[in-house]
């Protein structure tokens, strides 16, 4: 794991009106997403999380569904529900990162904690967010680490966070069908705190469409934990 923060995040959507930034306490984050090999060992020790035994309440039909191609052991695990990801992290003595923590880590560039200071950072993040995902054929840790020593926050897989449904991006039901139409398009970004971070808007929209039992071939996770007091 790598120590991240403390610092300041300017999120796409502010938690309260009038806020422009959020203070982030130091925390620890896995350097790479959890792999198929790691999750397989967890399932072997915890039979309730085997594909044949997980109830529909905790995972949909895509949970650990076999693909058409062989899966590399060191590729990021996907097809895992929020419930399963949370259980894995807890078994490791960790937890899922909060959305604020994950976004703060992902905001770092190669040379500093604020990637926006580096030319082309937002553009590269957007390209990565919109590129096709072939997670089962890609190994974790192949991209250079960011300022915090974290790999693969952009472009490898989407990732679960602890409070994935905490950001309100959906249209209010009172606004009618037009609000639903705008949920996942660029017009909705006009309410964003940092309008230059369109990749962040896409992540918020994606999370807002999830339910805890959902799985996807492009959705994985990594774990976090609170920073130890006095640790460097």
N, C-alpha and C positions, 0 to 999 in steps of 0.2 A: 504494500500500500504506500501511497505518497501523501504527505501532509499538504493540504491546500488551505490558503488563506492565512490570516483573516483579510478581509477587504470589503469592497463596496461593489454591489451589482446594480446596474440600471436595467431592470427587466423589461420585456416587451409589454407586459401588462402590470401596472402598479397595483399592489394589494389594497391601497386606500387612495381615494381622490386627493390630489395635491402633493402626493409623494413623488419624488424623482429618483430616489435610490434606496437600496436596502443594505443594511450592514450584515455581513456574513461572518460568523464566527469560524475559527479554524476547525477543520475536520480532516479526517483521513478518507481516501478514496482508492479503490482498486485501480492499479495502473492500467489494466486491460479488462475487457468484459469477461464474464464467466464463460468458460469453454464447455464444449460437449463432454469432454473427458471428465472435467470437474463435476458437472451436473450429473453425469452417469454414475459416478461414485456416490454422490448424495442419494440418488434413487435406489442404488443397491442397498444402502444402509437404512433407507426409509421407504419401505415397500408401499406405503399408502400413496406415494407420489409416482408410482408406476402408471404408465399410460392406461393399462387395463383396470386399474383400481381407483383412479381419481374420479370422484363424483362430478356430474355435470354442473353442480353448484360452484365448484372450484376451478373448473377448466372446461372450455368448449371442445368440440370434436377435433380441433386442430392441434391439441396438446401433444407435443412430441411426435407428431405425425411423420412417418417415414417419407423421405423424398425420393425422387427418381434417380439421384446420383449419390455416390458414396459420400459420407460426411467425414471431413478431416477432424481428428480428435482435438486439435488446437484451434478449431474455428469457433466463433462465438455461438453459444447455444441460443436457439430461437424456438418458437412454438411453445413458449412457457408463459403461463398466466401470472398475474400479479400475486396471487395467493402462493403459487409455487416459488416464485422468485423471492418473496418475503420469507417463506419457510427456509429456503436455502441459506439466505443471509443470516437468519437467526441461528441456524445450526452451526454456522461458522463464527458465532459470537459477534456478528455484525448486524447491519440493517440496510435497507434500501436508502439511497441518498434522497433528500428532499429535492423538490424541483428547483428551489433557490440554490442549493448546493451544487446540483448538477449543472445548472446554467452558469453559475459562477466559474466552475472549473472549465466549462466549454468556452467561456468568454476569453480565456487566455490565449495569447499568441505564442510564437516560438521564443520571443525575447522578453516578453513582459506579461503582467497579469491582465492587461487590457489590450486585447488583440486589435481593437479598432485603431490603435496607434500605428499598426503595421499596414502598409499599402496592400490592398487586395484581400484583406482578411475576410470581410463580409461576403465578398464575391466568391471566394473559395468555399466558404461555409455553405453558401446557397447552392453552388454546383454539387457539393457533396450531399446535401439534403435532398436533391432532386434526382440524383443518379440512381440507376437500377441497383437493387441489393441482391447479391449472390453470396450470402453469408456462409453457406455450408462449404464453399470452395475457397474461402479466404481465411488466412491465419490471423490471429490477434497479434498486436504489437509490431506490425510491419511498417506502420507509418511513424515518422519521427515524433517524439514526445513534445508536449507543449511546455510552457514555462514551469508548470508544476510537476512535470515528469509523468503526465498522464497521456496514454495513447488512445486513439480510435474513438474520440468523442464526436467526430464528424465523418459520416460517410460509410462506416462499416455496418452498423445496425442502428435502428431506433432503440431507445432504452427505457425500461420502466423506472419510475421514481415513486417514492413513498406516497406522495400526495398528488398523483397524476391527474386527478379530477378537481384540483383545488383552484385552477385558473378558469375564470368564467369567459369562455369564448363562444358559447352557443347563443343563438338568438333567443330573446325573450318570447315566450309563446304568445304574448299579447301583440307582438309586432307582425304576426302573420307569416305567410310563406316566404315573403321577400327576405326576412331576417335569416331564415334557414338557408336560402340561396347564397347569402353573403358569408356564411360561416367560414368557409374554407377558401375564399378568394381574396385577392389583394385588397379589395375595397375595405375589408374588415380590418386591415392593418392600420387604417387611418386613426384608430383609437389606441394604437400602440404607444408605449412610452418611448421606445427607441425605434423610430420608423425606418432606420437604415438596416435593422436586423431582421430582414425578411425570413431568413432561415429560422430564427427564433420564433417568429410568428407561425411558421409551418409546424414546428415542434409543439407549440401550444395548442394549435388546432388539432393535431393528431392525438395528443393526450386527451383533449376534451371529448373526443369521439370514442374513447375506450371505456370498457367496463372491466372490473377486476378479473372476470373469468375469461376474457378474450385472449386469444393467442394470434400470432402472425409469424409468417416465415421471415419477416424482416425485423422482428421485435425481440431483443434480448435484454440483458441487464448486467449491472455490476453492483458491488456492495460498498458500503461506507461505514464509518463509526465516528464517534466523537473523538476529538483530539485529546490525547493524554495530557494532563496538566504537567507543565514543566518540560514537555518534550520539545526538542528543537524544531 
